[in-house]
Amino acid sequence: MKNFIERNILFPKRLGFMPYFWFFSLFLMAGQLLSSKKTFNWLDVFLVIIFLKFYHDGYWIHRFNWLDILVQLSIAVYFSIKFPSGGGLFFIYTAWEIGSLPFKQKKFLYYYFAYLIVGITCLSSFFLFTSKSIMDFNFGFGVVISLTFTIGSPLAARSLANSYRRRFKTSQNNKRLESIIRQNERDRISQDLHDNIGQSFSIITLKSELASKLIDKNPQKAQQQLNDIAKTSREDLNLVRQIVANLNEKTIASAMIEEDNNLEVAGIRQISINENSSGNWPKNIQHVISAVIKETTTNVIRYSKADIMKLVFEEDTDNYLLDISDDGIGFKDPADHKSYGLSGIKNRLIEINGHVEMSSNNGVIIKITVPKKG
């Protein structure tokens, strides 16, 4: 059922919302066109349904795309002849579909020129047989506009579709990278446990067996083995704590991804400037800054009523710098600092000797400075 809906009702995800807009407007345009005639014609209704069906199917790549385009152009010719005042609009929908399909350049040009031949021939016939003169300004302007849309629509659609495809591909690649990063982290943890904890447990097992054998024959050596077991256990405990601590440490990049998703849900756009430079900041600083980013993002979502949250990463010879701002309502009373979590941010920055300043000017501005260690 799901596959049937995706294939026969929905449009390819790579194209975003645009095909739905065109489909709905085509439905309304066709309805208005058919209602302009005094006598109802079932053939026209049938041809509109056929056009809608082949228009939908044409967005999916298959070996019969040529048939989808051919049927649409044929019906567009019919309606442009029967309804000279508006039937030619059917060509525009086919034009946008041709431009939206991910054809290679050669195949796109094949469909494009076929469309131009049919469309311009039909359009020219209308202008040649009309009683108006091409020298009439309004009529001449209409000719120019019609030709511009006829020629330019597939090219504009192709440019827009390429933009959608790049965005869709970027989103896919980001998800793949996140999956790879998570898998690499799992592999690293597994390797750490195998190399360190596994070896230690083997030593503890051997020493326990040896101590049980020596406890009656040589209690002193048995006690030494037990002391070694206790020492190894403490070292393993510290190692486990270190692994857990490393797991809890976040990088700025991971925090930015997570908070970007939270902002998107709240309808706020995240803008990041020079973020790549923060990838070389020390891990302990990244961990604290990540927590600050999370806290400030929460405050922006709760209180700011903003549309944009901007983060600017910089550094000079002595400091790491981060400016966080939004375009929200800001605050008038200095006491509102508390609602924006200034004290919490200050407390987090203490452990890395950081400093924070907050002000309000068409939104909240937070300036964070963290000294570099020599």
Legacy VTK file of the C-alpha trace (Angstrom):
# vtk DataFile Version 3.0
C-alpha trace
ASCII
DATASET POLYDATA
POINTS 374 float
0.000 0.000 0.000
2.819 2.382 0.900
4.636 1.704 -2.375
1.398 2.225 -4.315
0.826 5.634 -2.690
4.423 6.726 -3.239
4.413 5.661 -6.891
0.899 6.675 -7.979
-0.032 9.632 -5.761
3.101 11.266 -4.380
5.914 12.916 -6.333
9.645 12.114 -5.991
11.089 13.532 -2.768
14.056 15.002 -4.607
11.777 17.690 -6.099
10.386 18.993 -2.818
7.027 20.771 -2.710
7.099 22.317 -6.198
5.371 19.469 -8.161
2.403 19.551 -5.737
2.027 23.278 -6.306
2.050 22.837 -10.084
-0.346 19.880 -9.919
-2.858 21.799 -7.792
-2.649 24.925 -9.966
-3.064 22.748 -13.084
-6.208 21.227 -11.584
-7.659 24.696 -10.853
-6.653 26.099 -14.251
-8.218 23.180 -16.105
-11.426 23.507 -14.100
-11.706 27.210 -14.881
-10.962 26.593 -18.551
-13.625 23.893 -18.946
-16.231 25.937 -17.084
-15.763 28.813 -19.553
-17.708 26.866 -22.193
-21.494 26.922 -22.094
-21.811 23.258 -23.078
-20.185 20.613 -20.922
-17.890 18.241 -22.819
-16.941 14.922 -21.234
-14.133 14.444 -23.748
-12.403 17.545 -22.405
-12.752 16.265 -18.835
-11.345 12.890 -19.866
-8.366 14.547 -21.610
-7.631 16.668 -18.516
-7.590 13.514 -16.371
-5.273 11.823 -18.882
-3.011 14.877 -18.863
-2.893 14.880 -15.039
-2.053 11.162 -14.986
0.781 11.418 -17.522
1.973 14.649 -15.923
2.295 12.846 -12.555
3.959 9.757 -14.042
6.347 11.903 -16.057
8.155 13.046 -12.916
9.309 9.466 -12.273
12.279 8.293 -14.306
11.427 5.288 -16.496
11.907 4.187 -20.098
8.532 5.573 -21.212
9.159 9.188 -20.246
8.993 10.021 -23.947
5.392 8.753 -23.984
4.479 10.889 -20.945
5.835 13.993 -22.680
4.277 13.104 -26.048
0.805 12.605 -24.557
1.044 15.886 -22.643
2.142 17.844 -25.702
-0.629 16.303 -27.811
-3.299 17.243 -25.283
-1.749 20.717 -24.892
-2.039 21.227 -28.680
-5.698 20.173 -28.550
-6.571 22.566 -25.736
-4.576 25.460 -27.201
-6.630 25.112 -30.414
-9.973 24.697 -28.664
-9.310 27.357 -25.999
-7.098 30.005 -27.677
-7.332 32.302 -24.664
-5.883 29.870 -22.125
-5.325 26.377 -23.475
-1.680 27.117 -24.244
-0.948 27.160 -20.525
-0.808 23.365 -20.637
2.553 23.736 -22.412
4.012 25.527 -19.374
3.336 22.532 -17.105
5.016 20.133 -19.515
7.903 22.591 -19.828
8.507 22.584 -16.062
8.341 18.811 -15.972
10.938 18.500 -18.746
13.231 20.861 -16.842
12.658 19.061 -13.538
13.659 15.603 -14.748
17.307 14.655 -13.996
18.222 14.065 -17.624
21.762 14.354 -18.882
22.436 17.396 -21.054
21.981 15.579 -24.370
18.667 13.975 -23.426
17.367 17.196 -21.898
18.124 19.072 -25.151
16.298 16.362 -27.106
13.098 16.862 -25.072
13.612 20.625 -24.921
13.799 21.091 -28.694
10.879 18.729 -29.248
8.857 20.842 -26.823
9.992 24.076 -28.532
9.012 22.826 -31.983
5.509 21.836 -30.868
4.980 24.794 -28.532
6.264 27.558 -30.786
4.489 26.091 -33.835
1.207 26.053 -31.961
1.795 29.524 -30.547
2.827 30.942 -33.908
-0.281 29.520 -35.563
-2.431 31.327 -33.040
-0.659 34.647 -33.644
-0.696 34.265 -37.444
-4.395 33.562 -37.660
-5.470 36.226 -35.202
-6.961 39.392 -36.590
-4.750 41.678 -34.503
-1.611 43.312 -35.812
1.790 42.497 -34.374
2.413 46.254 -34.345
-0.276 46.714 -31.719
1.641 47.388 -28.484
-0.456 45.249 -26.130
-0.637 42.410 -28.623
3.087 42.621 -29.397
3.898 42.662 -25.682
1.755 39.544 -25.257
3.688 37.832 -28.030
7.013 38.624 -26.341
5.791 37.399 -22.960
4.401 34.181 -24.450
7.603 33.420 -26.335
9.710 34.199 -23.254
7.741 31.777 -21.089
7.693 29.135 -23.799
11.440 29.244 -24.350
12.583 29.964 -20.778
10.340 27.737 -18.665
12.253 24.448 -19.196
15.568 26.209 -18.539
14.275 27.857 -15.343
12.781 24.556 -14.183
16.060 22.718 -14.822
17.982 25.279 -12.771
15.500 25.017 -9.884
15.439 21.204 -10.042
19.237 21.051 -9.935
19.123 23.188 -6.809
16.602 20.804 -5.202
18.721 17.794 -6.160
21.867 19.325 -4.683
20.013 20.071 -1.454
18.530 16.563 -1.324
21.934 14.991 -2.018
23.569 17.136 0.662
20.934 16.034 3.173
21.513 12.385 2.239
25.279 12.750 2.558
24.917 14.412 5.967
22.832 11.484 7.210
25.417 9.057 5.848
28.235 10.953 7.564
26.344 10.929 10.867
25.875 7.170 10.532
29.581 6.681 9.720
30.615 8.839 12.695
28.391 6.844 15.051
29.738 3.557 13.696
33.339 4.750 14.025
32.665 5.768 17.610
31.184 2.341 18.386
34.203 0.669 16.783
36.568 2.836 18.827
34.787 2.003 22.089
34.739 -1.692 21.186
38.474 -1.596 20.458
39.216 0.201 23.741
37.218 -2.357 25.711
38.856 -5.262 23.896
42.426 -3.954 24.192
42.265 -2.768 27.798
39.367 -4.206 29.789
39.510 -7.607 28.060
43.212 -7.997 28.755
42.766 -6.927 32.385
39.972 -9.440 32.948
42.212 -12.182 31.575
44.957 -11.177 34.033
42.456 -11.059 36.930
41.161 -14.520 35.998
44.685 -16.014 35.898
45.717 -14.386 39.176
42.485 -15.513 40.873
43.125 -19.119 39.818
46.745 -18.849 40.956
45.735 -17.345 44.327
43.222 -20.145 44.947
45.999 -22.700 44.396
48.506 -20.878 46.622
46.212 -19.943 49.481
46.960 -23.154 51.414
50.536 -23.819 50.255
51.904 -20.267 50.291
49.516 -17.716 51.855
52.044 -14.894 51.407
52.236 -15.352 47.620
48.465 -15.811 47.469
48.052 -12.469 49.260
50.374 -10.841 46.735
48.213 -12.150 43.912
45.103 -10.772 45.628
46.799 -7.386 46.009
47.616 -7.436 42.292
43.987 -8.270 41.531
42.804 -5.328 43.656
45.278 -2.983 41.937
44.238 -4.153 38.455
40.568 -3.768 39.382
41.120 -0.158 40.515
42.966 0.612 37.284
40.137 -0.924 35.273
37.589 1.117 37.212
39.487 4.313 36.420
39.732 3.238 32.787
35.976 2.635 32.573
35.337 6.037 34.126
37.643 7.617 31.554
35.843 5.877 28.694
32.472 7.032 30.049
33.807 10.574 30.447
35.026 10.540 26.853
31.605 9.339 25.729
29.927 12.224 27.519
32.210 14.781 25.883
30.597 16.470 22.915
32.292 18.195 20.044
31.034 21.539 18.791
30.153 19.931 15.458
27.884 17.322 17.080
26.229 19.987 19.245
25.597 22.166 16.197
23.932 19.286 14.342
21.747 18.388 17.319
20.701 21.978 18.063
20.079 22.733 14.401
17.478 19.968 14.436
15.883 21.438 17.590
15.806 24.922 16.064
14.277 23.584 12.866
11.426 22.027 14.835
10.837 25.433 16.479
10.865 27.190 13.111
14.143 29.028 13.758
16.993 29.053 11.252
20.547 28.393 12.427
23.333 30.375 10.747
26.906 29.268 11.443
29.934 31.312 10.394
33.515 29.994 10.419
32.436 26.859 12.316
35.197 24.739 10.751
37.860 26.603 12.741
36.387 25.294 16.007
37.233 21.716 15.003
40.839 22.335 16.131
39.905 23.723 19.548
40.942 21.569 22.563
38.491 18.834 23.512
37.784 20.162 26.999
36.929 23.584 25.561
34.734 22.060 22.861
32.877 20.095 25.531
32.075 23.218 27.571
31.220 25.326 24.519
28.907 22.541 23.322
27.021 22.732 26.616
26.817 26.530 26.281
25.456 26.209 22.736
22.820 23.768 23.965
21.773 26.087 26.816
21.609 29.206 24.660
19.652 27.358 21.980
17.122 26.253 24.592
16.765 29.864 25.755
16.320 31.145 22.194
13.575 28.583 21.567
11.812 29.366 24.857
12.005 33.136 25.110
13.279 34.918 22.003
10.446 34.556 19.452
13.259 34.788 16.915
13.483 33.673 13.294
17.284 33.393 13.165
20.018 32.293 15.570
23.551 33.110 14.431
26.814 31.682 15.792
30.164 33.172 14.786
33.349 31.262 15.672
36.675 33.119 15.734
40.030 33.087 17.465
42.977 35.414 17.898
46.468 34.847 19.257
45.246 34.657 22.863
41.583 33.606 22.855
38.881 31.424 21.382
35.834 33.561 20.580
32.167 32.757 20.054
29.394 35.281 19.401
25.793 34.026 19.639
22.928 36.293 18.609
19.270 36.149 17.619
16.787 38.539 16.024
14.117 38.073 18.690
12.427 40.401 21.159
15.483 40.716 23.421
14.981 42.077 26.928
14.618 45.504 28.516
15.214 44.720 32.172
18.745 43.553 33.169
17.031 41.106 35.511
15.928 39.219 32.403
19.514 37.934 32.175
18.450 35.208 34.561
15.733 33.951 32.223
18.319 33.713 29.466
20.530 31.512 31.633
23.498 33.877 32.005
24.452 32.484 35.426
24.390 28.923 34.098
26.633 29.881 31.193
29.053 31.655 33.569
29.254 28.576 35.781
30.047 26.329 32.831
32.788 28.660 31.589
34.530 28.827 34.992
36.244 25.462 34.468
37.970 26.745 31.301
38.526 30.285 32.646
36.044 31.662 30.116
34.245 35.006 30.186
30.774 35.914 28.908
29.012 39.192 28.169
25.322 39.566 27.324
23.469 42.514 25.817
20.188 43.196 24.070
19.953 45.129 20.812
17.244 43.904 18.428
17.642 40.514 20.052
20.095 39.014 22.524
23.847 39.080 21.879
26.169 36.764 23.853
29.931 37.183 23.532
32.095 34.344 24.901
35.858 34.559 25.325
38.017 31.589 26.349
41.774 32.107 26.851
44.181 29.800 25.094
46.541 27.806 27.274
50.220 28.245 26.557
LINES 1 375
374 0 1 2 3 4 5 6 7 8 9 10 11 12 13 14 15 16 17 18 19 20 21 22 23 24 25 26 27 28 29 30 31 32 33 34 35 36 37 38 39 40 41 42 43 44 45 46 47 48 49 50 51 52 53 54 55 56 57 58 59 60 61 62 63 64 65 66 67 68 69 70 71 72 73 74 75 76 77 78 79 80 81 82 83 84 85 86 87 88 89 90 91 92 93 94 95 96 97 98 99 100 101 102 103 104 105 106 107 108 109 110 111 112 113 114 115 116 117 118 119 120 121 122 123 124 125 126 127 128 129 130 131 132 133 134 135 136 137 138 139 140 141 142 143 144 145 146 147 148 149 150 151 152 153 154 155 156 157 158 159 160 161 162 163 164 165 166 167 168 169 170 171 172 173 174 175 176 177 178 179 180 181 182 183 184 185 186 187 188 189 190 191 192 193 194 195 196 197 198 199 200 201 202 203 204 205 206 207 208 209 210 211 212 213 214 215 216 217 218 219 220 221 222 223 224 225 226 227 228 229 230 231 232 233 234 235 236 237 238 239 240 241 242 243 244 245 246 247 248 249 250 251 252 253 254 255 256 257 258 259 260 261 262 263 264 265 266 267 268 269 270 271 272 273 274 275 276 277 278 279 280 281 282 283 284 285 286 287 288 289 290 291 292 293 294 295 296 297 298 299 300 301 302 303 304 305 306 307 308 309 310 311 312 313 314 315 316 317 318 319 320 321 322 323 324 325 326 327 328 329 330 331 332 333 334 335 336 337 338 339 340 341 342 343 344 345 346 347 348 349 350 351 352 353 354 355 356 357 358 359 360 361 362 363 364 365 366 367 368 369 370 371 372 373
